[in-house]
């Protein structure tokens, strides 16, 4: 058996219990509200940590990308609508680029 196949099977054996067993042990139990609210934010935190470094260089210029990021954050915070966030952040990047900041 090759080393890669052995390591893959070993990794599967290590991670499988944490994925398979919780549904059997948590059946019928409710998590505390605080734990549920923390767990509901995990997907957003993971996406943010993966995407954020690239956001600051998306346009090739730090200033216009940073302006678009700030505008996207603020419009997302106050409106929560992606149809508002996208055009506002694109406009911010365009304006900063055109003004030559």
KEGU-373299 format. One record per residue (C-alpha): chain; x, y, z; residue number from 1. Coordinates in pm, 1 decimal, padded with zeros to 6 digits, always signed. Layout:
REM KEGU-373299
["A" [X Y Z] NUM] ...
END
This chain:
REM KEGU-373299
["A" [+00000.0 +00000.0 +00000.0] 1] ["A" [+00143.6 +00335.0 -00094.8] 2] ["A" [+00221.7 +00596.0 +00164.2] 3] ["A" [-00041.1 +00839.9 +00029.9] 4] ["A" [-00321.4 +00583.0 +00044.6] 5] ["A" [-00218.1 +00487.2 +00399.2] 6] ["A" [-00214.9 +00850.8 +00511.9] 7] ["A" [-00552.2 +00914.9 +00348.0] 8] ["A" [-00709.4 +00620.6 +00529.0] 9] ["A" [-00549.4 +00730.1 +00855.3] 10] ["A" [-00683.9 +01084.1 +00815.5] 11] ["A" [-01029.0 +00942.9 +00740.5] 12] ["A" [-01018.9 +00732.7 +01057.0] 13] ["A" [-00920.0 +01034.3 +01265.2] 14] ["A" [-01182.4 +01275.5 +01130.2] 15] ["A" [-01473.6 +01037.4 +01069.3] 16] ["A" [-01579.4 +00998.0 +01434.2] 17] ["A" [-01617.0 +01373.2 +01481.3] 18] ["A" [-01845.1 +01384.4 +01177.3] 19] ["A" [-02045.3 +01067.6 +01233.3] 20] ["A" [-02098.5 +01046.8 +01610.0] 21] ["A" [-02255.3 +01387.6 +01700.7] 22] ["A" [-02592.5 +01315.8 +01534.9] 23] ["A" [-02623.0 +00998.3 +01743.4] 24] ["A" [-02534.9 +01165.4 +02072.9] 25] ["A" [-02718.4 +01496.0 +02019.3] 26] ["A" [-03050.3 +01350.3 +01907.0] 27] ["A" [-03331.0 +01513.5 +02103.9] 28] ["A" [-03102.9 +01761.7 +02280.1] 29] ["A" [-03116.7 +02135.8 +02230.5] 30] ["A" [-02803.7 +02345.2 +02241.9] 31] ["A" [-02800.2 +02653.5 +02462.1] 32] ["A" [-02903.9 +02969.1 +02272.0] 33] ["A" [-02557.5 +03124.1 +02302.8] 34] ["A" [-02387.4 +02817.5 +02153.0] 35] ["A" [-02640.3 +02808.3 +01868.7] 36] ["A" [-02583.2 +03175.0 +01789.8] 37] ["A" [-02203.5 +03132.6 +01791.5] 38] ["A" [-02224.8 +02828.8 +01563.4] 39] ["A" [-02450.0 +03014.7 +01320.9] 40] ["A" [-02174.0 +03271.7 +01256.8] 41] ["A" [-01899.0 +03020.7 +01177.4] 42] ["A" [-01965.6 +02998.5 +00799.2] 43] ["A" [-01947.5 +03377.6 +00768.0] 44] ["A" [-01626.7 +03393.0 +00970.1] 45] ["A" [-01461.7 +03123.4 +00759.9] 46] ["A" [-01556.7 +03291.3 +00432.9] 47] ["A" [-01442.0 +03627.2 +00565.5] 48] ["A" [-01104.1 +03494.5 +00675.0] 49] ["A" [-01050.0 +03325.4 +00339.8] 50] ["A" [-01161.1 +03617.2 +00124.0] 51] ["A" [-01048.9 +03925.6 +00316.9] 52] ["A" [-00677.2 +03929.2 +00223.6] 53] ["A" [-00761.8 +03909.3 -00148.2] 54] ["A" [-01030.0 +04177.8 -00121.2] 55] ["A" [-00770.3 +04442.9 -00043.4] 56] ["A" [-00592.3 +04383.7 -00375.2] 57] ["A" [-00890.8 +04296.1 -00596.4] 58] ["A" [-00857.7 +04601.5 -00820.1] 59] ["A" [-00478.1 +04601.0 -00827.3] 60] ["A" [-00469.8 +04917.5 -00617.8] 61] ["A" [-00491.1 +04905.7 -00240.0] 62] ["A" [-00671.7 +05239.9 -00202.7] 63] ["A" [-00959.9 +05166.3 -00437.4] 64] ["A" [-00997.5 +04812.6 -00302.4] 65] ["A" [-00996.7 +04939.6 +00055.6] 66] ["A" [-01258.0 +05203.2 -00030.3] 67] ["A" [-01478.5 +04939.8 -00195.4] 68] ["A" [-01434.5 +04712.0 +00107.0] 69] ["A" [-01536.5 +04983.9 +00352.3] 70] ["A" [-01838.8 +05081.4 +00142.3] 71] ["A" [-01939.0 +04715.6 +00102.3] 72] ["A" [-01912.4 +04660.3 +00476.7] 73] ["A" [-02116.5 +04968.9 +00562.3] 74] ["A" [-02387.8 +04911.7 +00303.5] 75] ["A" [-02404.9 +04546.6 +00401.5] 76] ["A" [-02432.3 +04638.1 +00767.0] 77] ["A" [-02709.7 +04891.1 +00718.0] 78] ["A" [-02904.6 +04743.7 +00426.8] 79] ["A" [-02819.7 +04373.6 +00429.5] 80] ["A" [-02913.8 +04354.5 +00062.5] 81] ["A" [-02656.8 +04221.3 -00184.9] 82] ["A" [-02825.3 +04419.5 -00463.2] 83] ["A" [-02725.7 +04737.2 -00278.5] 84] ["A" [-02382.0 +04623.2 -00162.6] 85] ["A" [-02244.6 +04521.3 -00502.3] 86] ["A" [-02322.1 +04838.7 -00698.9] 87] ["A" [-02216.9 +05061.6 -00408.6] 88] ["A" [-01879.6 +04891.3 -00368.4] 89] ["A" [-01817.4 +04885.3 -00743.3] 90] ["A" [-01902.7 +05255.8 -00762.4] 91] ["A" [-01670.5 +05333.3 -00471.7] 92] ["A" [-01379.9 +05152.1 -00637.1] 93] ["A" [-01450.8 +05325.0 -00966.9] 94] ["A" [-01474.3 +05672.1 -00811.8] 95] ["A" [-01153.1 +05632.6 -00610.8] 96] ["A" [-00972.2 +05503.4 -00920.3] 97] ["A" [-01099.5 +05788.3 -01138.3] 98] ["A" [-01014.6 +06054.4 -00881.7] 99] ["A" [-00662.2 +05916.5 -00861.0] 100] ["A" [-00632.1 +05886.4 -00486.5] 101] 
END
